[in-house]
Amino acid sequence: MVVRGDVRQEVGARIRELRKSLDISQEELADLADLHRNYIGSIERGEREAGLNTMARLAGALGLSLADFFAPFRHPVKPRRG
């Protein structure tokens, strides 16, 4: 997965894809991650940007580490010059 556009859209799509692969609803994921179902929906639609703690909770609820969750993303980092 290469990040091209809005990162929120890409992350939301990844969460939706993983959730559906587990055959669980947004409400079930919300319960597992101790979040509100509406918040899950807004993240999946790319309307909200989840913080690192929220991402850790979501990844854990999906049975993944943060590293595994983000592994498909490829975003080259250009070194900054002083």
PDB file of N, CA, C and O in Angstrom, chain B, residues numbered from 101:
ATOM      1  N   MET B 101       0.851  -1.170   0.000  1.00  0.00           N
ATOM      2  CA  MET B 101       0.000   0.000   0.000  1.00  0.00           C
ATOM      3  C   MET B 101       0.892   1.227   0.000  1.00  0.00           C
ATOM      4  O   MET B 101       1.713   1.395   0.902  1.00  0.00           O
ATOM      5  N   VAL B 102       0.749   2.054  -0.963  1.00  0.00           N
ATOM      6  CA  VAL B 102       1.522   3.281  -1.054  1.00  0.00           C
ATOM      7  C   VAL B 102       0.633   4.444  -0.696  1.00  0.00           C
ATOM      8  O   VAL B 102      -0.452   4.599  -1.256  1.00  0.00           O
ATOM      9  N   VAL B 103       1.083   5.263   0.232  1.00  0.00           N
ATOM     10  CA  VAL B 103       0.308   6.428   0.625  1.00  0.00           C
ATOM     11  C   VAL B 103       0.503   7.507  -0.429  1.00  0.00           C
ATOM     12  O   VAL B 103       1.621   7.963  -0.670  1.00  0.00           O
ATOM     13  N   ARG B 104      -0.589   7.906  -1.049  1.00  0.00           N
ATOM     14  CA  ARG B 104      -0.515   8.921  -2.097  1.00  0.00           C
ATOM     15  C   ARG B 104      -1.262  10.177  -1.722  1.00  0.00           C
ATOM     16  O   ARG B 104      -0.753  11.284  -1.901  1.00  0.00           O
ATOM     17  N   GLY B 105      -2.447  10.021  -1.210  1.00  0.00           N
ATOM     18  CA  GLY B 105      -3.298  11.168  -0.930  1.00  0.00           C
ATOM     19  C   GLY B 105      -3.379  11.444   0.551  1.00  0.00           C
ATOM     20  O   GLY B 105      -2.373  11.499   1.259  1.00  0.00           O
ATOM     21  N   ASP B 106      -4.589  11.615   0.987  1.00  0.00           N
ATOM     22  CA  ASP B 106      -4.849  11.912   2.379  1.00  0.00           C
ATOM     23  C   ASP B 106      -4.598  10.668   3.232  1.00  0.00           C
ATOM     24  O   ASP B 106      -5.222   9.629   3.020  1.00  0.00           O
ATOM     25  N   VAL B 107      -3.708  10.775   4.168  1.00  0.00           N
ATOM     26  CA  VAL B 107      -3.355   9.647   5.021  1.00  0.00           C
ATOM     27  C   VAL B 107      -4.573   9.175   5.804  1.00  0.00           C
ATOM     28  O   VAL B 107      -4.721   7.979   6.051  1.00  0.00           O
ATOM     29  N   ARG B 108      -5.450  10.105   6.198  1.00  0.00           N
ATOM     30  CA  ARG B 108      -6.659   9.706   6.933  1.00  0.00           C
ATOM     31  C   ARG B 108      -7.498   8.735   6.112  1.00  0.00           C
ATOM     32  O   ARG B 108      -8.037   7.771   6.657  1.00  0.00           O
ATOM     33  N   GLN B 109      -7.615   8.975   4.814  1.00  0.00           N
ATOM     34  CA  GLN B 109      -8.387   8.085   3.938  1.00  0.00           C
ATOM     35  C   GLN B 109      -7.735   6.706   3.872  1.00  0.00           C
ATOM     36  O   GLN B 109      -8.424   5.688   3.938  1.00  0.00           O
ATOM     37  N   GLU B 110      -6.424   6.673   3.744  1.00  0.00           N
ATOM     38  CA  GLU B 110      -5.692   5.406   3.648  1.00  0.00           C
ATOM     39  C   GLU B 110      -5.800   4.599   4.937  1.00  0.00           C
ATOM     40  O   GLU B 110      -6.026   3.390   4.899  1.00  0.00           O
ATOM     41  N   VAL B 111      -5.640   5.264   6.071  1.00  0.00           N
ATOM     42  CA  VAL B 111      -5.731   4.581   7.356  1.00  0.00           C
ATOM     43  C   VAL B 111      -7.163   4.081   7.571  1.00  0.00           C
ATOM     44  O   VAL B 111      -7.369   2.952   8.014  1.00  0.00           O
ATOM     45  N   GLY B 112      -8.136   4.912   7.260  1.00  0.00           N
ATOM     46  CA  GLY B 112      -9.532   4.508   7.401  1.00  0.00           C
ATOM     47  C   GLY B 112      -9.864   3.296   6.551  1.00  0.00           C
ATOM     48  O   GLY B 112     -10.559   2.384   6.998  1.00  0.00           O
ATOM     49  N   ALA B 113      -9.364   3.291   5.323  1.00  0.00           N
ATOM     50  CA  ALA B 113      -9.606   2.151   4.432  1.00  0.00           C
ATOM     51  C   ALA B 113      -8.955   0.891   4.978  1.00  0.00           C
ATOM     52  O   ALA B 113      -9.522  -0.196   4.870  1.00  0.00           O
ATOM     53  N   ARG B 114      -7.781   1.023   5.559  1.00  0.00           N
ATOM     54  CA  ARG B 114      -7.084  -0.138   6.146  1.00  0.00           C
ATOM     55  C   ARG B 114      -7.869  -0.700   7.326  1.00  0.00           C
ATOM     56  O   ARG B 114      -8.011  -1.915   7.462  1.00  0.00           O
ATOM     57  N   ILE B 115      -8.374   0.187   8.175  1.00  0.00           N
ATOM     58  CA  ILE B 115      -9.166  -0.270   9.315  1.00  0.00           C
ATOM     59  C   ILE B 115     -10.419  -0.994   8.830  1.00  0.00           C
ATOM     60  O   ILE B 115     -10.751  -2.073   9.320  1.00  0.00           O
ATOM     61  N   ARG B 116     -11.109  -0.394   7.865  1.00  0.00           N
ATOM     62  CA  ARG B 116     -12.330  -1.019   7.334  1.00  0.00           C
ATOM     63  C   ARG B 116     -12.022  -2.393   6.727  1.00  0.00           C
ATOM     64  O   ARG B 116     -12.747  -3.360   6.961  1.00  0.00           O
ATOM     65  N   GLU B 117     -10.949  -2.465   5.955  1.00  0.00           N
ATOM     66  CA  GLU B 117     -10.552  -3.726   5.317  1.00  0.00           C
ATOM     67  C   GLU B 117     -10.280  -4.808   6.367  1.00  0.00           C
ATOM     68  O   GLU B 117     -10.756  -5.936   6.240  1.00  0.00           O
ATOM     69  N   LEU B 118      -9.518  -4.459   7.393  1.00  0.00           N
ATOM     70  CA  LEU B 118      -9.197  -5.425   8.442  1.00  0.00           C
ATOM     71  C   LEU B 118     -10.435  -5.820   9.237  1.00  0.00           C
ATOM     72  O   LEU B 118     -10.619  -6.992   9.566  1.00  0.00           O
ATOM     73  N   ARG B 119     -11.277  -4.847   9.544  1.00  0.00           N
ATOM     74  CA  ARG B 119     -12.499  -5.125  10.303  1.00  0.00           C
ATOM     75  C   ARG B 119     -13.396  -6.088   9.532  1.00  0.00           C
ATOM     76  O   ARG B 119     -13.928  -7.047  10.092  1.00  0.00           O
ATOM     77  N   LYS B 120     -13.551  -5.816   8.244  1.00  0.00           N
ATOM     78  CA  LYS B 120     -14.404  -6.678   7.422  1.00  0.00           C
ATOM     79  C   LYS B 120     -13.795  -8.072   7.261  1.00  0.00           C
ATOM     80  O   LYS B 120     -14.522  -9.062   7.189  1.00  0.00           O
ATOM     81  N   SER B 121     -12.479  -8.150   7.206  1.00  0.00           N
ATOM     82  CA  SER B 121     -11.835  -9.467   7.083  1.00  0.00           C
ATOM     83  C   SER B 121     -12.081 -10.319   8.324  1.00  0.00           C
ATOM     84  O   SER B 121     -12.072 -11.548   8.253  1.00  0.00           O
ATOM     85  N   LEU B 122     -12.300  -9.661   9.459  1.00  0.00           N
ATOM     86  CA  LEU B 122     -12.620 -10.360  10.703  1.00  0.00           C
ATOM     87  C   LEU B 122     -14.126 -10.574  10.854  1.00  0.00           C
ATOM     88  O   LEU B 122     -14.585 -11.211  11.802  1.00  0.00           O
ATOM     89  N   ASP B 123     -14.883 -10.030   9.903  1.00  0.00           N
ATOM     90  CA  ASP B 123     -16.346 -10.137   9.907  1.00  0.00           C
ATOM     91  C   ASP B 123     -16.952  -9.595  11.198  1.00  0.00           C
ATOM     92  O   ASP B 123     -17.808 -10.224  11.819  1.00  0.00           O
ATOM     93  N   ILE B 124     -16.478  -8.398  11.587  1.00  0.00           N
ATOM     94  CA  ILE B 124     -17.055  -7.735  12.754  1.00  0.00           C
ATOM     95  C   ILE B 124     -17.597  -6.380  12.335  1.00  0.00           C
ATOM     96  O   ILE B 124     -17.122  -5.778  11.372  1.00  0.00           O
ATOM     97  N   SER B 125     -18.579  -5.916  13.057  1.00  0.00           N
ATOM     98  CA  SER B 125     -19.209  -4.625  12.771  1.00  0.00           C
ATOM     99  C   SER B 125     -18.390  -3.490  13.378  1.00  0.00           C
ATOM    100  O   SER B 125     -17.474  -3.716  14.169  1.00  0.00           O
ATOM    101  N   GLN B 126     -18.737  -2.278  12.994  1.00  0.00           N
ATOM    102  CA  GLN B 126     -18.101  -1.115  13.616  1.00  0.00           C
ATOM    103  C   GLN B 126     -18.379  -1.108  15.116  1.00  0.00           C
ATOM    104  O   GLN B 126     -17.513  -0.757  15.916  1.00  0.00           O
ATOM    105  N   GLU B 127     -19.573  -1.491  15.480  1.00  0.00           N
ATOM    106  CA  GLU B 127     -19.938  -1.522  16.899  1.00  0.00           C
ATOM    107  C   GLU B 127     -19.094  -2.547  17.657  1.00  0.00           C
ATOM    108  O   GLU B 127     -18.643  -2.278  18.770  1.00  0.00           O
ATOM    109  N   GLU B 128     -18.881  -3.712  17.064  1.00  0.00           N
ATOM    110  CA  GLU B 128     -18.050  -4.732  17.715  1.00  0.00           C
ATOM    111  C   GLU B 128     -16.604  -4.251  17.855  1.00  0.00           C
ATOM    112  O   GLU B 128     -15.978  -4.447  18.896  1.00  0.00           O
ATOM    113  N   LEU B 129     -16.079  -3.621  16.800  1.00  0.00           N
ATOM    114  CA  LEU B 129     -14.718  -3.082  16.877  1.00  0.00           C
ATOM    115  C   LEU B 129     -14.636  -2.007  17.946  1.00  0.00           C
ATOM    116  O   LEU B 129     -13.673  -1.953  18.712  1.00  0.00           O
ATOM    117  N   ALA B 130     -15.645  -1.154  17.995  1.00  0.00           N
ATOM    118  CA  ALA B 130     -15.676  -0.094  19.004  1.00  0.00           C
ATOM    119  C   ALA B 130     -15.653  -0.693  20.411  1.00  0.00           C
ATOM    120  O   ALA B 130     -14.940  -0.200  21.285  1.00  0.00           O
ATOM    121  N   ASP B 131     -16.425  -1.747  20.627  1.00  0.00           N
ATOM    122  CA  ASP B 131     -16.440  -2.398  21.943  1.00  0.00           C
ATOM    123  C   ASP B 131     -15.068  -2.984  22.277  1.00  0.00           C
ATOM    124  O   ASP B 131     -14.584  -2.845  23.400  1.00  0.00           O
ATOM    125  N   LEU B 132     -14.448  -3.638  21.298  1.00  0.00           N
ATOM    126  CA  LEU B 132     -13.130  -4.242  21.521  1.00  0.00           C
ATOM    127  C   LEU B 132     -12.062  -3.193  21.829  1.00  0.00           C
ATOM    128  O   LEU B 132     -11.157  -3.434  22.627  1.00  0.00           O
ATOM    129  N   ALA B 133     -12.176  -2.031  21.190  1.00  0.00           N
ATOM    130  CA  ALA B 133     -11.176  -0.972  21.368  1.00  0.00           C
ATOM    131  C   ALA B 133     -11.580   0.040  22.434  1.00  0.00           C
ATOM    132  O   ALA B 133     -10.841   0.985  22.710  1.00  0.00           O
ATOM    133  N   ASP B 134     -12.753  -0.157  23.031  1.00  0.00           N
ATOM    134  CA  ASP B 134     -13.294   0.776  24.030  1.00  0.00           C
ATOM    135  C   ASP B 134     -13.407   2.193  23.458  1.00  0.00           C
ATOM    136  O   ASP B 134     -12.963   3.172  24.058  1.00  0.00           O
ATOM    137  N   LEU B 135     -14.023   2.258  22.266  1.00  0.00           N
ATOM    138  CA  LEU B 135     -14.272   3.535  21.589  1.00  0.00           C
ATOM    139  C   LEU B 135     -15.740   3.598  21.194  1.00  0.00           C
ATOM    140  O   LEU B 135     -16.443   2.590  21.260  1.00  0.00           O
ATOM    141  N   HIS B 136     -16.204   4.761  20.791  1.00  0.00           N
ATOM    142  CA  HIS B 136     -17.593   4.916  20.353  1.00  0.00           C
ATOM    143  C   HIS B 136     -17.725   4.500  18.895  1.00  0.00           C
ATOM    144  O   HIS B 136     -16.843   4.784  18.084  1.00  0.00           O
ATOM    145  N   ARG B 137     -18.828   3.824  18.557  1.00  0.00           N
ATOM    146  CA  ARG B 137     -19.047   3.349  17.190  1.00  0.00           C
ATOM    147  C   ARG B 137     -19.017   4.481  16.170  1.00  0.00           C
ATOM    148  O   ARG B 137     -18.486   4.316  15.072  1.00  0.00           O
ATOM    149  N   ASN B 138     -19.583   5.625  16.528  1.00  0.00           N
ATOM    150  CA  ASN B 138     -19.572   6.759  15.591  1.00  0.00           C
ATOM    151  C   ASN B 138     -18.149   7.222  15.293  1.00  0.00           C
ATOM    152  O   ASN B 138     -17.849   7.651  14.179  1.00  0.00           O
ATOM    153  N   TYR B 139     -17.281   7.132  16.292  1.00  0.00           N
ATOM    154  CA  TYR B 139     -15.882   7.517  16.115  1.00  0.00           C
ATOM    155  C   TYR B 139     -15.194   6.566  15.139  1.00  0.00           C
ATOM    156  O   TYR B 139     -14.415   7.002  14.292  1.00  0.00           O
ATOM    157  N   ILE B 140     -15.476   5.276  15.255  1.00  0.00           N
ATOM    158  CA  ILE B 140     -14.919   4.288  14.325  1.00  0.00           C
ATOM    159  C   ILE B 140     -15.356   4.625  12.901  1.00  0.00           C
ATOM    160  O   ILE B 140     -14.537   4.629  11.983  1.00  0.00           O
ATOM    161  N   GLY B 141     -16.636   4.905  12.719  1.00  0.00           N
ATOM    162  CA  GLY B 141     -17.156   5.244  11.395  1.00  0.00           C
ATOM    163  C   GLY B 141     -16.485   6.471  10.815  1.00  0.00           C
ATOM    164  O   GLY B 141     -16.145   6.489   9.632  1.00  0.00           O
ATOM    165  N   SER B 142     -16.289   7.496  11.629  1.00  0.00           N
ATOM    166  CA  SER B 142     -15.669   8.725  11.124  1.00  0.00           C
ATOM    167  C   SER B 142     -14.194   8.509  10.779  1.00  0.00           C
ATOM    168  O   SER B 142     -13.676   9.146   9.861  1.00  0.00           O
ATOM    169  N   ILE B 143     -13.520   7.626  11.498  1.00  0.00           N
ATOM    170  CA  ILE B 143     -12.129   7.292  11.165  1.00  0.00           C
ATOM    171  C   ILE B 143     -12.095   6.514   9.851  1.00  0.00           C
ATOM    172  O   ILE B 143     -11.284   6.805   8.972  1.00  0.00           O
ATOM    173  N   GLU B 144     -12.972   5.531   9.721  1.00  0.00           N
ATOM    174  CA  GLU B 144     -13.013   4.729   8.498  1.00  0.00           C
ATOM    175  C   GLU B 144     -13.321   5.584   7.262  1.00  0.00           C
ATOM    176  O   GLU B 144     -12.808   5.313   6.176  1.00  0.00           O
ATOM    177  N   ARG B 145     -14.144   6.600   7.426  1.00  0.00           N
ATOM    178  CA  ARG B 145     -14.479   7.481   6.298  1.00  0.00           C
ATOM    179  C   ARG B 145     -13.415   8.551   6.050  1.00  0.00           C
ATOM    180  O   ARG B 145     -13.520   9.323   5.097  1.00  0.00           O
ATOM    181  N   GLY B 146     -12.401   8.596   6.899  1.00  0.00           N
ATOM    182  CA  GLY B 146     -11.336   9.575   6.737  1.00  0.00           C
ATOM    183  C   GLY B 146     -11.717  10.965   7.197  1.00  0.00           C
ATOM    184  O   GLY B 146     -11.070  11.943   6.823  1.00  0.00           O
ATOM    185  N   GLU B 147     -12.755  11.065   8.001  1.00  0.00           N
ATOM    186  CA  GLU B 147     -13.215  12.365   8.489  1.00  0.00           C
ATOM    187  C   GLU B 147     -12.454  12.818   9.731  1.00  0.00           C
ATOM    188  O   GLU B 147     -12.372  14.011  10.023  1.00  0.00           O
ATOM    189  N   ARG B 148     -11.904  11.853  10.453  1.00  0.00           N
ATOM    190  CA  ARG B 148     -11.173  12.168  11.682  1.00  0.00           C
ATOM    191  C   ARG B 148      -9.817  11.504  11.646  1.00  0.00           C
ATOM    192  O   ARG B 148      -9.635  10.449  11.038  1.00  0.00           O
ATOM    193  N   GLU B 149      -8.886  12.130  12.297  1.00  0.00           N
ATOM    194  CA  GLU B 149      -7.533  11.603  12.387  1.00  0.00           C
ATOM    195  C   GLU B 149      -7.336  11.006  13.774  1.00  0.00           C
ATOM    196  O   GLU B 149      -7.441  11.703  14.783  1.00  0.00           O
ATOM    197  N   ALA B 150      -7.053   9.721  13.812  1.00  0.00           N
ATOM    198  CA  ALA B 150      -6.863   9.035  15.084  1.00  0.00           C
ATOM    199  C   ALA B 150      -5.458   9.279  15.614  1.00  0.00           C
ATOM    200  O   ALA B 150      -4.481   9.235  14.866  1.00  0.00           O
ATOM    201  N   GLY B 151      -5.372   9.536  16.906  1.00  0.00           N
ATOM    202  CA  GLY B 151      -4.078   9.709  17.552  1.00  0.00           C
ATOM    203  C   GLY B 151      -3.384   8.370  17.754  1.00  0.00           C
ATOM    204  O   GLY B 151      -3.967   7.314  17.509  1.00  0.00           O
ATOM    205  N   LEU B 152      -2.163   8.420  18.191  1.00  0.00           N
ATOM    206  CA  LEU B 152      -1.357   7.220  18.356  1.00  0.00           C
ATOM    207  C   LEU B 152      -1.960   6.248  19.373  1.00  0.00           C
ATOM    208  O   LEU B 152      -1.964   5.040  19.135  1.00  0.00           O
ATOM    209  N   ASN B 153      -2.463   6.749  20.490  1.00  0.00           N
ATOM    210  CA  ASN B 153      -3.080   5.868  21.486  1.00  0.00           C
ATOM    211  C   ASN B 153      -4.313   5.185  20.912  1.00  0.00           C
ATOM    212  O   ASN B 153      -4.530   3.996  21.148  1.00  0.00           O
ATOM    213  N   THR B 154      -5.118   5.925  20.162  1.00  0.00           N
ATOM    214  CA  THR B 154      -6.302   5.343  19.535  1.00  0.00           C
ATOM    215  C   THR B 154      -5.898   4.302  18.506  1.00  0.00           C
ATOM    216  O   THR B 154      -6.517   3.241  18.419  1.00  0.00           O
ATOM    217  N   MET B 155      -4.863   4.593  17.724  1.00  0.00           N
ATOM    218  CA  MET B 155      -4.398   3.633  16.728  1.00  0.00           C
ATOM    219  C   MET B 155      -3.902   2.353  17.402  1.00  0.00           C
ATOM    220  O   MET B 155      -4.130   1.255  16.893  1.00  0.00           O
ATOM    221  N   ALA B 156      -3.231   2.489  18.535  1.00  0.00           N
ATOM    222  CA  ALA B 156      -2.753   1.310  19.268  1.00  0.00           C
ATOM    223  C   ALA B 156      -3.939   0.478  19.750  1.00  0.00           C
ATOM    224  O   ALA B 156      -3.898  -0.750  19.684  1.00  0.00           O
ATOM    225  N   ARG B 157      -4.990   1.130  20.233  1.00  0.00           N
ATOM    226  CA  ARG B 157      -6.175   0.416  20.682  1.00  0.00           C
ATOM    227  C   ARG B 157      -6.863  -0.286  19.517  1.00  0.00           C
ATOM    228  O   ARG B 157      -7.291  -1.433  19.645  1.00  0.00           O
ATOM    229  N   LEU B 158      -6.971   0.403  18.380  1.00  0.00           N
ATOM    230  CA  LEU B 158      -7.606  -0.197  17.204  1.00  0.00           C
ATOM    231  C   LEU B 158      -6.792  -1.376  16.679  1.00  0.00           C
ATOM    232  O   LEU B 158      -7.340  -2.435  16.377  1.00  0.00           O
ATOM    233  N   ALA B 159      -5.486  -1.182  16.575  1.00  0.00           N
ATOM    234  CA  ALA B 159      -4.628  -2.267  16.090  1.00  0.00           C
ATOM    235  C   ALA B 159      -4.761  -3.481  17.005  1.00  0.00           C
ATOM    236  O   ALA B 159      -4.909  -4.604  16.523  1.00  0.00           O
ATOM    237  N   GLY B 160      -4.710  -3.270  18.311  1.00  0.00           N
ATOM    238  CA  GLY B 160      -4.852  -4.360  19.257  1.00  0.00           C
ATOM    239  C   GLY B 160      -6.206  -5.057  19.129  1.00  0.00           C
ATOM    240  O   GLY B 160      -6.288  -6.284  19.189  1.00  0.00           O
ATOM    241  N   ALA B 161      -7.261  -4.271  18.952  1.00  0.00           N
ATOM    242  CA  ALA B 161      -8.605  -4.837  18.789  1.00  0.00           C
ATOM    243  C   ALA B 161      -8.704  -5.654  17.506  1.00  0.00           C
ATOM    244  O   ALA B 161      -9.497  -6.592  17.420  1.00  0.00           O
ATOM    245  N   LEU B 162      -7.900  -5.296  16.514  1.00  0.00           N
ATOM    246  CA  LEU B 162      -7.874  -6.030  15.241  1.00  0.00           C
ATOM    247  C   LEU B 162      -6.869  -7.181  15.269  1.00  0.00           C
ATOM    248  O   LEU B 162      -6.699  -7.890  14.277  1.00  0.00           O
ATOM    249  N   GLY B 163      -6.204  -7.360  16.414  1.00  0.00           N
ATOM    250  CA  GLY B 163      -5.257  -8.468  16.573  1.00  0.00           C
ATOM    251  C   GLY B 163      -3.885  -8.193  15.992  1.00  0.00           C
ATOM    252  O   GLY B 163      -3.155  -9.124  15.650  1.00  0.00           O
ATOM    253  N   LEU B 164      -3.527  -6.918  15.878  1.00  0.00           N
ATOM    254  CA  LEU B 164      -2.246  -6.541  15.280  1.00  0.00           C
ATOM    255  C   LEU B 164      -1.451  -5.634  16.198  1.00  0.00           C
ATOM    256  O   LEU B 164      -2.012  -4.969  17.069  1.00  0.00           O
ATOM    257  N   SER B 165      -0.155  -5.609  16.003  1.00  0.00           N
ATOM    258  CA  SER B 165       0.677  -4.589  16.633  1.00  0.00           C
ATOM    259  C   SER B 165       0.581  -3.340  15.755  1.00  0.00           C
ATOM    260  O   SER B 165       0.108  -3.407  14.621  1.00  0.00           O
ATOM    261  N   LEU B 166       1.024  -2.222  16.275  1.00  0.00           N
ATOM    262  CA  LEU B 166       1.061  -1.009  15.446  1.00  0.00           C
ATOM    263  C   LEU B 166       1.962  -1.210  14.233  1.00  0.00           C
ATOM    264  O   LEU B 166       1.642  -0.764  13.131  1.00  0.00           O
ATOM    265  N   ALA B 167       3.093  -1.884  14.445  1.00  0.00           N
ATOM    266  CA  ALA B 167       4.019  -2.128  13.331  1.00  0.00           C
ATOM    267  C   ALA B 167       3.339  -2.947  12.234  1.00  0.00           C
ATOM    268  O   ALA B 167       3.488  -2.647  11.050  1.00  0.00           O
ATOM    269  N   ASP B 168       2.599  -3.974  12.627  1.00  0.00           N
ATOM    270  CA  ASP B 168       1.900  -4.799  11.638  1.00  0.00           C
ATOM    271  C   ASP B 168       0.788  -4.011  10.943  1.00  0.00           C
ATOM    272  O   ASP B 168       0.559  -4.170   9.744  1.00  0.00           O
ATOM    273  N   PHE B 169       0.107  -3.169  11.701  1.00  0.00           N
ATOM    274  CA  PHE B 169      -0.959  -2.365  11.096  1.00  0.00           C
ATOM    275  C   PHE B 169      -0.395  -1.467  10.003  1.00  0.00           C
ATOM    276  O   PHE B 169      -0.957  -1.373   8.912  1.00  0.00           O
ATOM    277  N   PHE B 170       0.720  -0.807  10.307  1.00  0.00           N
ATOM    278  CA  PHE B 170       1.282   0.167   9.365  1.00  0.00           C
ATOM    279  C   PHE B 170       2.241  -0.438   8.340  1.00  0.00           C
ATOM    280  O   PHE B 170       2.698   0.265   7.438  1.00  0.00           O
ATOM    281  N   ALA B 171       2.551  -1.722   8.461  1.00  0.00           N
ATOM    282  CA  ALA B 171       3.519  -2.358   7.557  1.00  0.00           C
ATOM    283  C   ALA B 171       3.206  -2.168   6.073  1.00  0.00           C
ATOM    284  O   ALA B 171       4.138  -1.961   5.296  1.00  0.00           O
ATOM    285  N   PRO B 172       1.939  -2.226   5.635  1.00  0.00           N
ATOM    286  CA  PRO B 172       1.665  -2.078   4.203  1.00  0.00           C
ATOM    287  C   PRO B 172       1.891  -0.666   3.653  1.00  0.00           C
ATOM    288  O   PRO B 172       1.962  -0.482   2.438  1.00  0.00           O
ATOM    289  N   PHE B 173       2.003   0.313   4.520  1.00  0.00           N
ATOM    290  CA  PHE B 173       2.179   1.691   4.066  1.00  0.00           C
ATOM    291  C   PHE B 173       3.635   1.927   3.673  1.00  0.00           C
ATOM    292  O   PHE B 173       4.560   1.576   4.406  1.00  0.00           O
ATOM    293  N   ARG B 174       3.808   2.512   2.533  1.00  0.00           N
ATOM    294  CA  ARG B 174       5.158   2.856   2.074  1.00  0.00           C
ATOM    295  C   ARG B 174       5.178   4.359   1.797  1.00  0.00           C
ATOM    296  O   ARG B 174       4.504   4.853   0.893  1.00  0.00           O
ATOM    297  N   HIS B 175       5.949   5.050   2.578  1.00  0.00           N
ATOM    298  CA  HIS B 175       6.046   6.497   2.401  1.00  0.00           C
ATOM    299  C   HIS B 175       7.504   6.896   2.556  1.00  0.00           C
ATOM    300  O   HIS B 175       8.021   6.967   3.671  1.00  0.00           O
ATOM    301  N   PRO B 176       8.159   7.151   1.445  1.00  0.00           N
ATOM    302  CA  PRO B 176       9.579   7.503   1.556  1.00  0.00           C
ATOM    303  C   PRO B 176       9.784   8.772   2.350  1.00  0.00           C
ATOM    304  O   PRO B 176       9.052   9.751   2.202  1.00  0.00           O
ATOM    305  N   VAL B 177      10.782   8.733   3.184  1.00  0.00           N
ATOM    306  CA  VAL B 177      11.117   9.890   3.980  1.00  0.00           C
ATOM    307  C   VAL B 177      12.342  10.545   3.385  1.00  0.00           C
ATOM    308  O   VAL B 177      13.384   9.909   3.223  1.00  0.00           O
ATOM    309  N   LYS B 178      12.212  11.807   3.064  1.00  0.00           N
ATOM    310  CA  LYS B 178      13.351  12.552   2.516  1.00  0.00           C
ATOM    311  C   LYS B 178      14.098  13.198   3.681  1.00  0.00           C
ATOM    312  O   LYS B 178      13.495  13.871   4.518  1.00  0.00           O
ATOM    313  N   PRO B 179      15.403  12.990   3.726  1.00  0.00           N
ATOM    314  CA  PRO B 179      16.171  13.613   4.824  1.00  0.00           C
ATOM    315  C   PRO B 179      16.141  15.125   4.696  1.00  0.00           C
ATOM    316  O   PRO B 179      16.187  15.686   3.601  1.00  0.00           O
ATOM    317  N   ARG B 180      16.062  15.763   5.853  1.00  0.00           N
ATOM    318  CA  ARG B 180      16.085  17.235   5.880  1.00  0.00           C
ATOM    319  C   ARG B 180      17.520  17.701   5.932  1.00  0.00           C
ATOM    320  O   ARG B 180      18.369  17.122   6.610  1.00  0.00           O
ATOM    321  N   ARG B 181      17.752  18.730   5.218  1.00  0.00           N
ATOM    322  CA  ARG B 181      19.099  19.326   5.246  1.00  0.00           C
ATOM    323  C   ARG B 181      19.043  20.640   5.969  1.00  0.00           C
ATOM    324  O   ARG B 181      18.188  21.489   5.714  1.00  0.00           O
ATOM    325  N   GLY B 182      19.974  20.784   6.877  1.00  0.00           N
ATOM    326  CA  GLY B 182      20.072  21.874   7.791  1.00  0.00           C
ATOM    327  C   GLY B 182      19.915  23.217   7.397  1.00  0.00           C
ATOM    328  O   GLY B 182      20.010  24.120   8.229  1.00  0.00           O
TER     329      GLY B 182
END
